Structures are given as structure tokens and as C-alpha cells.
């Protein structure tokens, strides 16, 4: 992660798509069934070959604790099919984030809970911290994770993060990006970002990169300073299409979309921004947003 932008993000900014091809023909991909235990998941990631696929046990809760330690970093291309399982840091364990991603990564159909990045490198991305490559997240529930910023999900400068058909809720950040924070390119499609909390900016999402929100809902998030729903921090741009940003709250205006990127850096298309407290959009006007 670009540490300069990570900390710019902390102070005044944020944290600073298709399936990947690993160079291994699909027919030769290695598929491993992971038994239902946190230790087994740690071992499976540690021994996964580049381009491998891990299939988790359907309905399992993979518990990580002080005995298992955190998940190993994803350093080579990997796909994990969650099959409606859960990956959870045990309550009372030492703080650690769930996934640290340093390569191309696909993850689907899993609930990520309890990650705490407050003492992890960069202190961002309680559930998922993306440092390199393209990460595709599909049909995830990212909930009850925390960090100094980017409580749920974070991507640094130069990364691509695609989130589809997912729910990001009840995550918290001490500073910016309660649900998610972005320095690179982050896209949300058919997803819900709600009930997240940031101590400073971007209760739902904080971004100083390229942010795309498509057919999604950002609602009921809170920020201690501005941008309860979305904080677009220069030099960032945000494109919001066929989406709703409503019922978000901040202690200072605006509660909906905080546009610090200048005129034209936030684009609304067939979208609704309403019912945010104390106002919907500021300080730079956003075309189509009425306070």
C-alpha cells in the first residue's frame, strides 16, 4: 500500500474485474476441499499452489484464534469458494485482520466477521486489505470488523477491487471509511453498504481513488465528521449509477455525499440522494443532489 496516501487518508483523505487468469489452464487447476477448522484453512492457504482453488466446507464456521493465528497473506493467485461458510476471528483473541491480499484473488459466498486491523500493517481493512492485484468479491457478507480506518474492506493505490452481490454492514473505523476505503479503483455492484461507522469521514465508503457504485444502496451509515454515506476526497472521483444514498448521518454537513474532489468529480446517474442528516451533499455541489 502507498503509505503516503494511507496516512493522507487518515488525516484528510481516505485510506491511503473479471476472474483473473493465473497462467495455469483451468483444466489443470488444483482444487482442495478444506476441512471445517480454522487450522485447516490456515494450512490450506499456506500450501496452495499458484492458481489453486480452495472449496470450503458448506455451512462451516472457520474460527481463527490465538492458537491458529491469522490467515497467511495471499501472495500468489488464489480462488476460494466459501460455499455459504463463515470465517471469523474469535472474540477475545489478539487483534488481527482476516485477509491480507498481495496478489490476484477471488472470494465468494462467505461471511467475514470479527477482523480487527488495529495492530495489523497499515491498520486498514479489518476483513480484507488489498495491497496488490485484482480482488473479486462476490456474494459476501462483511460484518462486525474494525480498523483504524477502512473497518471492513480496503484497497491501496494501484489495486482493483470489485464487489458484487454483497452486504457490508456494522463495520467501524476509528478514522475514515467505516465500511470501506479506497485509494485505487473500487466498484460496488448490486450491493448494500449500511450501518457502518467512521470516526471521521465516510461512514459507508471513503475514497480518494476511483469509486464506482452501481445499482447499490448506501444507507444508515454514520460519520463523526462529514460524509455519513460517502466521502469523495481529492483527487478522487465517484460515479454513482442507479443507486440510493439515504438516511446517512454525520455530525457536520454533509451527511450524504462529502465531495471534496471539486466540481464534476461526483457523477450521479439515475440515482437518489435524500434524507441524509444534516444535508445531502457538500461542500462542492453535486449535480442532481438537492439539499
N, C-alpha and C positions, 0 to 999 in steps of 0.2 A: 504494500500500500504506500502511496505517496504521503509520507509522514507530514510534509509541509501542508498539504491540503487537508489532511486529517485534522491537524490542530487548528488550521484556519477555520475549519468547520466547527470545531469545538467552540472557538472564540466568537465567530461571527458568521460562519458559513455552516457547512454540514460536517459530515464525516468526510473528512479527508484526512437462435436462436434456433434455431432448429437443432435437432440432435447432432452431437459432434461426431466427427469421424476420427477415430483414434489411429488410423493407419493399419488396422487389423481387419481383414474381411469378416463380415458378420457371421459367416458360416463357421469361422474358427474362433469366435469369441468364447471366452471361458465363463461359464455360468456356475455360480456356487450358491447352494442353499445354506443360509446362515441359521444355525440352531437358536432357540429362544433364550439367549442370555447376553448380558452386556459384554462379558468377557469374550464370548464367541464373536460378537460384532467387531470388537477391537482387533481380535486376531485375524478376522477375515479381511479387514481393511489393510492391516499390516502386510498380509501375504498376497494381496490381489495383484495380478499381473496387469500391465498397462492395457487398457481397453476392456478389462474384465467387467462382468455383471454380477452383482450380488442380489439374490432374491431373499428378502426377509421372510420370517415365518408369519403367516397371516394371523392378525389379531394379537401378536405378541407385544409385550411392553419390554423393551430393552432398557434396563436400568443401569446407569453409569454412576459409580460412586468412588470413594477414595481407594477402594481395592482395585477396581478396573482402571481408574484414571480416565482422562478424557479420550475421545476418539482420536486416532492418529490423523495427522494432516493428509489431505488428499493431494498427493504430489504427482500422480500420473492419471491419465484419463480413466474415469470410472463411472459406471451406472449402478444405481441402487434402486430397486423396485421395492417399495415399502409394503405393498400388499395389505394396506389398512392396519399397519402396525404403529407403535409409538416408540420414540427414542426420548428418554427422559433422564436428566440429572437428578439423582436422589436428593430429597430435602435433607439439609444438614451436612451435605458433602462440601468439600472445599470448592470455591467458585471456579468454574471453567466453562468455556463455550462448547457447543456441541460439534459443529463442523468448521474447520479451517480449510479453505479451498485454495490450492495453488496450481490447479490445472483444470482442464475441461471436466465438467461434472454434470450428470443428470440424476435427479432425485424425484421420485413420485410416490404418491399415495401413502403418506406417513404424517404423523403428528410429532412435532418437535416441541418439547416442554422443558422448562426449568434451567435452560442455559444461562450462565452468568459470566459475561465477558469482562467484568470489572477489573480482574487481575490478569487477563489474557493479553497477548501482544496487541497493542493498539487500543485495547479496551472497547472494541466495537463488535457488533454482530453477535448478540448473545446466542442465537440459534445457528446462524450461518454467516461467516465472514469470508468474502471472496477477495482474494489478493491477486488472482491472475486467471486468464482464460475466460471461457464462456460457461456460465452455470444456468441450467434449465431446471426450474422447479415447477412441478405440475401436481395439482390436487393435494396440496399440503395444508395442514393447519399448524401455524406457528404461533404459539401462545405461551404467556407467562414466562417470557425470557427477559433478560435485562442486560444493560451495559452502561458504560459511562456515556456513550452515545450509540445510536443505532441498536436499540434494545433487541429487536428481532432479527433483522437482516441488514447487512451492509456490504457495499461493493466499492472498491477504491478506483482511482483514476486508471483508465485503460481496460477495465473489465466490462463484460456484458452480462447482465443478469436478466433472465426472462422468467416472469412469474405468471402462471396461468391457472385458472380454476381453483384458486386458493383463498384461504382466510388468514389474515394476520391480525391478531387481537390480543388485548390485555398484556402487551409488552411495554417496557418502560426504559427510558434513558435519562440519566442524570442531566444531560445537556440536550443535544439535538437528535431528532429522529427517533421518536418513541417506537414506531412500528418498523421503519426502515430508513436508511440513509444511503445516499448515492453520490459518488464522485465520478463515476464512469457513465455507462448507459444502462438504465434500468427500466423495464417495461412491465406493467401490470395489465393483464387481460382477464376479463371475466372473474374478477377477484373482489374481495371485501377487505378493507383496512379499517378496523373500528375498535373503539375502546382502548386505544393506546395512549401513552402519556409521555411527554417530554418536559424536562425541567426548564428548557429554554425555548427552542424553536422546532416547529414541525412535529406536532403530536402524532400525526399519522405518518407523514413522509417528510424528510428534509433532503434537499438535493442541491448541489452546485455543479452537477453534470447535466446529462441529457435524460430527462424523465418523460416517459410516455405512460399515460393512464387511459386505458381503452375499455369501454363497457364495464366499468367498475364503480364501486361505491366507497367513498371515504367519509365516514360519519362517526360522530360521538367520540372523537379524539380530543385531547386537551394538551395545551402548552402553557408553561409558566410565563412565557414572554409573549411571543406572537406566532401566528400560523398554526392554529389548532389542527387544521386539516393538512395543509401542505405548506411548506416553506421553500420557495424557489430563491436561492441565494446566488448572486452573481459569482461567476459568469454563467450560471445555469440557465437552461431553458426547460419549459414544461409544456407538453401538449396533452390536453385533456379532451377526450372524444367520447361522446355518448355515455357520459358518466355523471355521477351525482356527488357533490361535496356539500354535506349538510349537517347541521346540529353539532358542529365542532366548536370548541371554546378555547379562548386564550385570555390571559389577564390583561393584555393590551391589544389594540386593534392591529391587524385583523384576526378574527377567529377562523376564517375560512381559508383563503389563499394569501400568504405573505409573499408578495412579489418584490424582491429586492434586485431583480436582474435587469430592470429598465423596461422601457416601453417595447411591447411586442415580444417579450421573452416568455410570456404565458399565453397560450392559444387555447381558447375554448371553442369546441365544435359540437353543436347539438348536446350541450351539457348544461346542468343546473347547479348553481352555487347559491344556496339560500339557507336562511335560518341559523346562520353562524353568529356567535357572540364574541365580541361586541359588534363587529361588522363583518362583511363578507370578504372584501378584497382591499388591499392597501400594501405598501404606500404608493407604488406605481399602479396606475389604473390598468385594469384587465378588461379588454373589450368583451362585452356580453355579461359582465358581472355588475350587478346593481347593489349598492349598499342600502 
